[in-house]
């Protein structure tokens, strides 16, 4: 196994998994995959992995850079897509819309997928508190304690004593559990190594499993199954990537489709509302259009907008603090 310094590693498999997760979600909304919402579970685990890896293991950003990167990524494209969607399928702009605009918990999900963005924002808030505010000597204990509690609640939710639908489940329940699983995956990546062929075979096997397993959202067991499978696929593939080097062209393509995953996630509802696909052929065409449009949007709109807005905010709000740090597109 070649020697790898994790702090200098740029990952591509999480990008590929992001793209796959976005396709799952689109397939769900277009009516081709009954359990395609499991793409959100993958997103949550990847989010925990990437944020912990980048900010703790790789130490790429301070809290201000992290906050600006995350908020601009979540809000800018979301607001643009909401604006476009209004002209496709007009919605009421009232007091309740303010909650949707700022992604408050329990807002009216006009785009259907925006409920998950509320969780992401909450994850980031807690992440900043854990990584940048809490004393480093306590960080691991806080994460372990939260993992124990969220695991217990996730399991409890599979019983008649379920806490689903309660504020407690929102704040320290099954969705936060998946984010913490991603953090655990990043921690294990930095501490443990799996043999190349075992990691590769494990990643393929789990990928097949998570694709073919179908559990309806109504069944609480879905979180346990999809959360666990998402954790394992991230762990196996990132371990496998420790031992390989993608060719430049392949790496560029993977980075390209991964960067477009958020645009795919958001633009899917707009294209579906426009096309109203009914047959399988129409649904497949809709998916191709969604992916193509998202790739163009990411390159021509999202990426330039992120660069400009982040530079402006870091220059004026942060007075240049952290401006020299690496600015990831995620």
VEXZA-868385 format. One record per atom (N, C-alpha, C, CB): residue in one letter; x, y, z. Coordinates in steps of 0.2 Angstrom, whole numbers, plus 2048, in hexadecimal, padded with zeros to 3 digits. Glycine has a CB too. Example, Ala and Ser with C-alpha at 12.3 -4.5 7.8 and 13.67 -1.06 7.14 Angstrom:
# residues 2
A8427E4827/A83E7EA827/A8427F0827/A8397EA82D/S8407F5823/S8447FB824/S840800827/S8467FD81D/
***
This chain:
# residues 330
X8047FA800/X800800800/X804806800/X7FB800806/X80380B7FB/X8078117FB/X806815801/X8068157F5/X80B819803/X80A81D809/X806823807/X81182080B/X80182580B/X7FC82A80A/X7FC82F810/X7F6828808/X7FD83580E/X7FC83A813/X7F583D813/X801840813/X7F083B817/X7E983D816/X7E8845816/X7E583B81C/X7ED849819/X7EC85081A/X7ED853813/X7F185381E/X7F084F80E/X7F1852807/X7ED84F802/X7F9851806/X7E884B804/X7E4847800/X7DE84A7FD/X7E2840803/X7DD84A7F7/X7D784D7F4/X7D28477F2/X7D88527EE/X7CC8477F5/X7C88417F4/X7C48427EE/X7C48407FA/X7C383D7EA/X7BE83D7E4/X7B88387E5/X7C283B7DE/X7B98337E9/X7B482E7EA/X7AE8317EE/X7B68287EE/X7AF8367F3/X7A98397F5/X7A583D7F0/X7AB83E7FB/X7A98407EB/X7A68447E6/X7A183F7E1/X7AB8477E2/X7A48397E0/X7A08357DC/X79A8327E0/X7A582F7DA/X79B8317E6/X79582F7EA/X7908357EB/X79882D7F1/X79283B7EB/X78E8417EB/X7898407E5/X7918477EC/X78D83F7DF/X78983F7D9/X7848397D9/X78E83E7D3/X7868347DB/X78282E7DB/X77C82F7E0/X7868287DE/X77D8327E5/X7788347EA/X7738397E7/X77A8377F1/X77583E7E3/X7708427E0/X76C83F7DB/X7758487DD/X76F83A7D7/X76B8367D2/X7668327D5/X7708327CE/X76882F7DB/X76382B7DF/X75D8307E1/X7668287E5/X75E8367E3/X75983A7E5/X75483C7DF/X75B8417E8/X75883E7D9/X75483F7D3/X75083A7D1/X7598427CE/X7528347D1/X74F82E7CF/X74882D7D4/X7538277D0/X74982E7DA/X74482E7DF/X73E8337DD/X74682F7E6/X7408397DC/X73B83E7DA/X73883D7D3/X73E8457DB/X73C83A7CF/X7398397C8/X7358337C8/X73E8397C3/X73582F7CD/X7318297CD/X7348227CB/X72B82A7CA/X73B8227CA/X73E81C7C8/X7428187CD/X74481E7C3/X74281B7D3/X7458177D9/X7418197DF/X74D8197DA/X73E8147E2/X7398157E7/X73D8177EE/X73680E7E9/X7438157EE/X7478167F4/X74D81B7F3/X74A8107F8/X74C81F7ED/X7528237EB/X7538297F0/X7508267E5/X74F82A7F5/X75082F7FA/X75682D7FF/X74A8307FF/X7598277FE/X75E824802/X765828800/X76081D801/X76482C7FA/X76A8307F8/X76B8367FD/X7688337F1/X766838801/X76783D806/X76B83A80C/X76083F809/X76A83380D/X76E830813/X775830811/X76B829814/X77682F80A/X77D82F808/X780836808/X77E82D800/X77C83B806/X77E842807/X78084480E/X779847805/X77C842813/X77D84481A/X78484181C/X77884181E/X78583A81B/X78B83781D/X79183A81A/X78B82F81B/X79183B813/X79683F810/X798846813/X79583F808/X793849814/X793850817/X79785081E/X78D853818/X79684B822/X79A84A828/X7A1848827/X79684582D/X7A2844822/X7A9842820/X7AD84881E/X7A983C81B/X7AA84B819/X7AE850815/X7AF85681A/X7AA85380F/X7AB85881E/X7AC85E822/X7B185C828/X7A5860826/X7B085682B/X7B5854830/X7BC85482D/X7B384E833/X7BC850827/X7C384F824/X7C6856822/X7C284B81D/X7C285A81F/X7C586181D/X7C7866822/X7C0864818/X7C3866827/X7C486B82D/X7C8869833/X7BD86D82F/X7C8862834/X7CB85F83A/X7D185C838/X7C785B83E/X7D1857833/X7D7853831/X7DB85782D/X7D584D82E/X7D885B828/X7DC85E823/X7DD866825/X7D985E81C/X7D986882A/X7D986F82C/X7DA874827/X7E0870831/X7D5874822/X7D587881C/X7D287F81E/X7D1875817/X7CE880823/X7CB886824/X7C988882B/X7C4886820/X7C988E82D/X7C7891833/X7BF891833/X7CA898835/X7BC893839/X7B5893839/X7B1897834/X7B3894840/X7B489D833/X7B18A282F/X7B189F827/X7B58A982F/X7B789D825/X7B789A81F/X7B289481E/X7BF89781D/X7B2890823/X7AD88A823/X7A688D822/X7AE886829/X7A4892826/X79E894826/X79C89881F/X79D89982C/X7A089C81D/X79F89F816/X79E89A811/X7A58A4815/X7A3895811/X7A389080C/X79C88C80C/X7A888B80C/X79A88A812/X794886813/X78E88A811/X79488381A/X78D890814/X787894813/X78689680B/X78789A817/X78C898808/X78B899801/X7898937FD/X79289D7FE/X78C88E7FE/X78A8887FB/X7838867FB/X78F8827FD/X780886801/X77A884803/X775889800/X77888480A/X776890801/X7718957FF/X7718977F8/X77189A804/X7768997F5/X77689D7EF/X7738997E9/X77D89E7ED/X7748937E8/X77188F7E3/X76A88E7E5/X7758897E1/X76988C7EB/X76288B7EE/X75D8917EC/X7628897F5/X75F8977ED/X75B89D7EC/X75A89E7E5/X75F8A37EF/X75F89C7E1/X75E89D7D9/X7598987D7/X76589C7D6/X75A8927D9/X75588D7D7/X74E88E7D9/X7578867D9/X74D8917DF/X7478937E2/X7448987DD/X7478957E9/X74889D7DB/X7458A27D7/X74389F7D0/X74B8A77D6/X74789B7CD/X7458987C7/X73E8947C8/X74B8937C4/X73E8907CD/X73888C7CE/X7328907CF/X7398887D5/X7328967D2/X72C89A7D2/X72989B7CC/X72E8A17D6/X72D89C7C6/X72A89D7C0/X7288977BC/X7308A17BB/X72A8917BF/X72888B7BC/X7228897C0/X72E8857BD/X7218897C6/X71C8877CA/X71B88C7D0/X71C8807CD/X7178927CF/X7178977D4/X7158947DA/X71289C7D1/X7188977E0/X7168967E6/X71589C7EA/X71B8917EA/X71189B7F0/X7108A17F4/X7168A47F7/X70A89F7F9/X7178AB7F7/X71C8AE7FA/X7198B2800/X7208B37F6/X7198AF806/X7168B180C/X71B8B1812/X70F8AE80E/X7188B2818/X71C8B181E/X7208AA81E/X7188B3824/X71C8A581D/X71E89E81D/X72489D818/X71989981C/X7248A1813/X7298A080E/X7308A3810/X7288A5807/X7308A7815/X7368A9818/X73A8A381B/X7358AF81E/X73689F81E/X739899821/X73C89481C/X734895825/X739894816/X73C890811/X74289380E/X73688F80B/X74289A80D/X74789E80B/X74E89D80F/X7468A580A/X74D89D815/X75389C81A/X75489581C/X7528A181F/X75089181A/X75088981B/X750888823/X757887819/X74B88B826/X74A88982D/X74788282E/X74588F830/X74887F833/X745878834/X73D878833/X74787583B/X73B873830/X73487282F/X73187882B/X730873836/X73587A826/X73287F821/X72E87B81C/X73888381E/X72B87F818/X72787C812/X72C87B80C/X722881810/X72D87480B/X732872806/X7308737FF/X73586B807/X7308797FC/X72E87A7F6/X7318767F0/X72E8827F4/X7388757F1/X73C8717ED/X73C86A7EF/X7438747EC/X7388687F4/X7388617F6/X73E85F7FA/X73685C7F0/X7448607F7/X74A85E7FA/X74D8637FF/X74F85D7F4/X74A869800/X74D86E804/X74D86C80C/X74A874803/X74986780E/X748865815/X74F863817/X743860816/X75385F812/X75A85D814/X75F862815/X75C85880F/X75E868812/X76286D813/X76287181A/X76187380D/X75C87081D/X75B873824/X76086F828/X754872826/X760868827/X76486482B/X76B86582A/X76285C82A/X76D866824/X774868822/X77686E826/X77586981B/X772873826/X77487A829/X775878831/X76F87F828/X770874834/X77187383B/X77786F83C/X76B86F83D/X77986A838/X77F866838/X78586B839/X780861833/X785870834/X78B875834/X78B87983A/X78A87982E/X78687B83D/X78587F843/X78987B849/X77E881845/X78787484A/X78987084F/X79186F84D/X78586A84F/X79286E847/X79986C845/X79E872847/X79A86B83E/X79C878846/X7A087E848/X7A187E84F/X79C884845/X79B87C853/X79C87C85A/X7A187785D/X79587B85D/X7A087185A/X7A586C85C/X7AC86D85A/X7A2865859/X7AD86F854/X7B486F851/X7B8876853/X7B486E84A/X7B487B853/X7B7882854/X7B688585B/X7B588684F/X7B188385F/X7B0886865/X7B288186B/X7A9888866/X7B087B86B/X7B1876870/X7B9875870/X7AD87086F/X7BC874876/X7C3873877/X7C486C874/X7C487287F/X7CA86C870/X7CC86686C/X7CC860870/X7D3868869/X7CE860877/X7CF85A87B/X7C885787C/X7D285C881/X7C285B87B/X7BC85987C/X7B8857876/X7B885E880/X7BB859870/X7B785886A/X7B5850869/X7BC85A864/X7BA84C86A/X7B9845868/X7B384286D/X7BF841869/X7B3844873/X7AF842878/X7A8845877/X7B184487F/X7A784B874/X7A184E872/X79E84A86C/X7A1855870/X7A2848867/X7A0845861/X79E83E863/X7A684485C/X7A283A868/X7A083486A/X79983486E/X7A583186E/X798839872/X792839876/X78C83A871/X79383F87B/X78D83F86D/X787840868/X78683A864/X789846863/X78B836862/X78A83085E/X78682B862/X79182D85C/X78882A868/X78482586C/X77D82786D/X787825873/X77C82E86E/X77583086F/X77182F868/X775837871/X774832863/X77083185C/X76F82A85A/X774835857/X77482685B/X77381F85A/X76D81C85E/X77981B85B/X76D81E864/X76781B868/X76081E866/X76881D870/X760824864/X75A827861/X75882485A/X75A82E860/X75D823856/X75C81F850/X759818851/X76281F84B/X75C815855/X75980E857/X75280E85A/X75E80A85B/X75181385E/X74B814862/X74581685D/X74B81A867/X747819857/X74281B852/X74081584E/X74582084E/X74380F84F/X74080984C/X73B805850/X74680584A/X73A808856/X73580585A/X72F80985B/X739804861/X72A80785F/X72480B860/X725811864/X71F806864/X72B811867/X72D81786B/X73081D867/X731815871/X72F81D861/X73382185C/X73282885E/X730820855/X73782C85D/X73883385E/X737837858/X73E835862/X736834852/X73583784C/X73083D84C/X734832846/X731842849/X72D848849/X72D84D84F/X726845849/X73284B853/X73384F859/X739854858/X73484B860/X73A85985C/X74085D85C/X74685A85E/X73F864860/X745855863/X74B851865/X74E84D85F/X74984D86B/X74A84A85B/X74C846855/X74F84B850/X746842852/X74D85184F/X75085584A/X75785784D/X74C85C84A/X758859853/X75E85C855/X763856857/X75D85F85C/X761850859/X76684B85B/X764844859/X76884B862/X760844853/X75D83E851/X76183B84B/X75683F84F/X75D837847/X75F833842/X76383683C/X75A82F83F/X76183C83A/X765840835/X76C842838/X761846833/X76C84583E/X772847841/X777841842/X77184A848/X77483B843/X778835844/X77C83383E/X77382F846/X779834838/X77C833832/X782838830/X77783382C/X78183E832/X786843832/X78C841836/X78484A834/X78B83E83C/X79083C841/X79383683E/X78D83B848/X79083183B/X79382C838/X79882E833/X78D827834/X79783382F/X79C83682A/X7A283882E/X79983B826/X7A183B834/X7A783D838/X7AB83783A/X7A484283E/X7A783283C/X7AB82C83E/X7AF829839/X7A6827841/X7AC829833/X7AF82782D/X7B682A82B/X7AB827827/X7B583182C/X7BB83582B/X7C1834830/X7BA83D82B/X7BE833836/X7C383183C/X7C682A83A/X7BF831843/X7C2825838/X7C581F837/X7CA81F831/X7C081A835/X7C882382C/X7CD824826/X7D4826829/X7CA829821/X7D482A82D/X7DA82D830/X7DE829834/X7D9834833/X7DB823837/X7DE81F83C/X7DE81883A/X7DA81F842/X7DA816835/X7DA80F833/X7DB80E82B/X7D380B835/X7DE808829/X7DF807822/X7DD800821/X7E7807820/X7D97FF81B/X7D67F9819/X7DA7F7813/X7CF7FA818/X7DB7F1812/X7DF7EE80C/X7DB7F0806/X7E07E780C/X7DF7F2800/X7DC7F57FA/X7D77F17F7/X7E27F57F5/X7D87EA7F6/X7D37E67F3/X7CC7E57F8/X7D67E07F1/X7CE7E57FE/X7C87E4803/X7C47EA803/X7CB7E380A/X7C77F0803/X7C37F7803/X7C07F77FC/X7C87FC803/X7C37F67F6/X7BF7F67F0/X7B97F17EF/X7C47F57EA/X7BA7EB7F1/X7B57E67F1/X7AF7E87F6/X7B87DF7F3/X7B17EB7FC/X7AC7ED801/X7A87F27FE/X7AF7EF807/X7AB7F77FB/X7A87FD7F8/X7A37FB7F2/X7AD8027F5/X7A57F77EE/X7A17F47E9/X79B7F07EB/X7A57F07E4/X79C7EC7F0/X7977E87F3/X7927EC7F7/X79A7E37F8/X7947F17FB/X78F7F67FE/X78C7FA7F9/X7937FA803/X78F7FC7F4/X78C8007EF/X7867FD7EB/X7918037E9/X7877F67EA/X7827F27E7/X77C7F17EC/X7847EB7E5/X77E7F07F2/X7797EF7F8/X7747F67F8/X77C7EE7FE/X7787FB7F9/X7748027FA/X7708037F4/X7798077FC/X7728017EE/X76E8027E8/X7677FE7E8/X7728017E2/X7687F87E9/X7637F37E8/X75E7F27EE/X7657EC7E7/X7617F47F4/X75C7F47FA/X7577F97FA/X7607F4801/X7517F77FB/X74B7FC7FB/X7477FC801/X7477FB7F4/X747801805/X74380280B/X73F80880A/X747801811/X73980880B/X73580E80B/X737813810/X72E80D80B/X73681980F/X73781F814/X73381E81A/X736826811/X72D81B819/X72981A81F/X72B816824/X72281881D/X730811822/X73380C827/X73980F82A/X734806823/X739810831/X73E813835/X745810834/X73D81483C/X744809832/X74A805831/X74F80882B/X7497FE830/X74C80C827/X74F80E821/X755813823/X74B81381D/X755816829/X75A81A82B/X76081682D/X75881F831/X75E811831/X76480C834/X76780982E/X760807838/X763806829/X766803823/X76A80781F/X7617FF81F/X76780D81C/X76A811818/X77081581B/X765816815/X76F817821/X77481B825/X77B816825/X77281D82B/X77A810827/X77F80B828/X78380A821/X77D80582B/X77E80981C/X781807816/X78580D813/X77C805811/X782813814/X786819812/X78C81A815/X78181F813/X78D81981B/X79381981F/X79881481D/X791818827/X79680E81B/X79A809819/X79D80A812/X797802819/X79980D80E/X79B80E807/X7A0814807/X795810802/X79F81980B/X7A481E80B/X7AA81C80E/X7A1824810/X7AA818814/X7B0815817/X7B4811812/X7AE81181D/X7B180C80F/X7B480880A/X7B880B804/X7B0802808/X7B4810801/X7B68137FB/X7BC8187FD/X7B18177F7/X7BB81C802/X7C1820804/X7C781D806/X7BF82580A/X7C6817809/X7CC81380B/X7CF810804/X7CA80D80F/X7CB80E800/X7CE80C7F9/X7D18117F6/X7C88097F5/X7CF8177F6/X7D281D7F3/X7D981F7F6/X7CE8237F3/X7DA81C7FC/X7E181E7FF/X7E681A7FB/X7E181B806/X7E48157F7/X7EA8117F4/X7EA8127EC/X7E880A7F5/X7E68177EA/X7E68177E2/X7E681F7E1/X7DF8157DF/X7E88207DA/X7E88277D8/X7E48277D1/X7EF8297D7/X7DF82C7D1/X7DB82C7CB/X7DF8307C6/X7D48307CD/X7DE82E7C0/X7E18317BA/X7DE8387BA/X7E082D7B4/X7E283D7B8/X7DF8447B7/X7D88457B4/X7E48497B4/X7D78427AE/X7D18427AB/X7CB8407AF/X7D183F7A4/X7CC83A7B2/X7C78367B6/X7C683B7BC/X7C982F7B8/X7CB83D7BF/X7CA8417C5/X7C68487C3/X7D18437C8/X7C884B7BE/X7C48517BC/X7BD8507BB/X7C78547B5/X7BB84A7B7/X7B48487B6/X7B08477BD/X7B48427B2/X7B48437C1/X7B18427C8/X7AF8487CC/X7B583D7CC/X7B484D7CB/X7B48537CF/X7AE8577CC/X7BA8577CF/X7AD8577C5/X7A885A7C2/X7A18587C3/X7A985A7BA/X7A08527C3/X79984F7C5/X7988507CC/X7998487C3/X79D84F7D0/X79C8507D7/X79A8577D9/X7A284E7DB/X79D85C7D6/X79C8637D7/X7958657D5/X7A18677D4/X7928617D0/X78C8627CE/X78685F7D2/X78B8607C6/X78885B7D6/X7838577DA/X77E85B7DE/X7868537DF/X7808617E0/X77B8657E4/X7768697DF/X77F86B7E8/X77986A7D9/X77486D7D4/X76F8687D1/X7798707CE/X7728627D1/X76D85C7CF/X76885C7D4/X7718567CE/X76A85C7DA/X76585B7E0/X7608607E0/X76985B7E6/X7618677DE/X75D86C7DF/X75986D7D8/X7608727E0/X75C86C7D2/X75886D7CC/X7548677CA/X75D86E7C7/X7548627CD/X75085C7CC/X74985E7CC/X7528567D0/X7468617D2/X73F8627D2/X73D8677CD/X73E8657D9/X74186C7CB/X73F8717C6/X73E86D7BF/X7458767C5/X7438697BD/X7428667B6/X73C8617B7/X7498627B5/X73B85E7BC/X7368597BD/X72F85D7BC/X7368557C3/X72F8627C0/X7288667BF/X7278697B8/X72986C7C4/X72C86A7B5/X72C86D7AE/X7298677A9/X7328707AB/X72C8617AA/X72B85C7A5/X7258577A7/X7328587A4/X7248577AD/X71F8527AF/X72084B7AC/X7188557AE/X7268487AD/X7278427A9/X72283C7AC/X72E8407AA/X71F8387A7/X71B8337A9/X71D82C7A7/X7148347A6/X72082B7A1/X72382579F/X72A8247A2/X722824798/X72C81E7A2/X73381C7A4/X73882079F/X7358157A3/X737820799/X73B824794/X73B82B795/X73882378D/X73682E797/X735835799/X73983779F/X72E838799/X7398327A4/X73C8337AA/X7448327A9/X73A82E7AF/X74682E7A5/X74D82D7A3/X7508347A0/X74E82779F/X74C83679B/X74E83C798/X74E84279D/X74883E792/X7498427A1/X7498487A7/X7508477AB/X7438477AB/X7528417AC/X7588417B0/X75E8437AC/X7598397B2/X75E8417A6/X7648447A2/X76484B7A1/X76384179B/X75E84E7A1/X75D8567A0/X7608597A7/X75685879E/X75D8567AC/X75F8587B3/X7678587B4/X75C8547B9/X76A8537B3/X7718527B3/X7758577AF/X77484B7B2/X7738577A9/X77685C7A4/X7758637A6/X77385B79D/X76F8657A8/X76E86C7AA/X77286E7B0/X76786D7AB/X7728697B5/X77686A7BB/X77E86B7BA/X7758647C0/X7808677B5/X7878677B4/X78986E7B1/X78A8627AF/X7858717AD/X7858777AA/X78587D7AF/X7808797A4/X77F87C7B3/X77E8817B9/X7848817BD/X77887F7BC/X78787C7BF/X78D87C7C4/X79387F7C1/X78E8747C5/X79487E7BA/X79A8817B7/X7998887B6/X79C87D7B1/X79388A7B3/X7928917B1/X78F8967B6/X78D8917AB/X78C8937BB/X7888977C0/X78B8967C7/X7818967C0/X78A8907C9/X78B88F7D0/X7938907D2/X78A8887D2/X79788D7CF/X79E88D7D1/X7A18957D0/X7A38897CC/X7A08987CB/X7A289F7CB/X79E8A37D0/X7A08A37C4/X7988A27D2/X7958A67D7/X7988A47DE/X78D8A47D7/X79989E7DF/X79C89C7E5/X7A38A07E6/X79D8957E6/X7A78A07E1/X7AE8A37E1/X7AD8AA7E3/X7B28A27DB/X7A98AE7DF/X7A88B57E0/X7A58B77E7/X7A48B87DB/X7A08B37E9/X79D8B57EF/X7A28B37F5/X7978B17F0/X7A58AE7F5/X7AA8AC7FA/X7B08B17FB/X7AC8A57F9/X7B28B37F5/X7B88B87F5/X7B58BF7F8/X7BA8B97EE/X7AF8C17F6/X7AC8C77F9/X7AB8C6800/X7A68C87F5/X7A88C1802/X7A78C080A/X7AD8C080E/X7A28BA80B/X7B28BC80C/X7B88BB80F/X7BC8C2810/X7BC8B680C/X7BB8C680A/X7BF8CC80A/X7BC8D180E/X7BF8CF803/X7B58D280E/X7B28D7812/X7AF8D5819/X7AC8D980E/X7AD8CF81A/X7AB8CD820/X7B18CB824/X7A58C7820/X7B58C6821/X7BA8C4825/X7C18C8824/X7BC8BD822/X7C08CD820/X7C68D281F/X7CC8CE81D/X7C88D5826/X7CA8C9818/X7D08C5815/X7D28BF819/X7D68C9814/X7CF8BE81F/X7D18B9824/X7D08B2820/X7CE8B982B/X7D58AE81F/X7D48A881C/X7D38A8815/X7CE8A481F/X7D48AE812/X7D48AE80B/X7D98AA807/X7D48B5808/X7DE8A980A/X7E48A5807/X7E389D808/X7EA8A680A/X7DE89B80C/X7DC89480C/X7D9891806/X7D8893813/X7D988B806/X7D6887800/X7CF888801/X7D8880800/X7CB88A7FB/X7C488B7FB/X7C18867F7/X7C38927F8/X7BF8807FA/X7BB87B7F7/X7B587D7F4/X7BB8757FB/X7B38797EE/X7AC87B7EB/X7A68787EF/X7AC8787E4/X7A88737F3/X7A28717F8/X7A18767FD/X7A486A7FB/
***
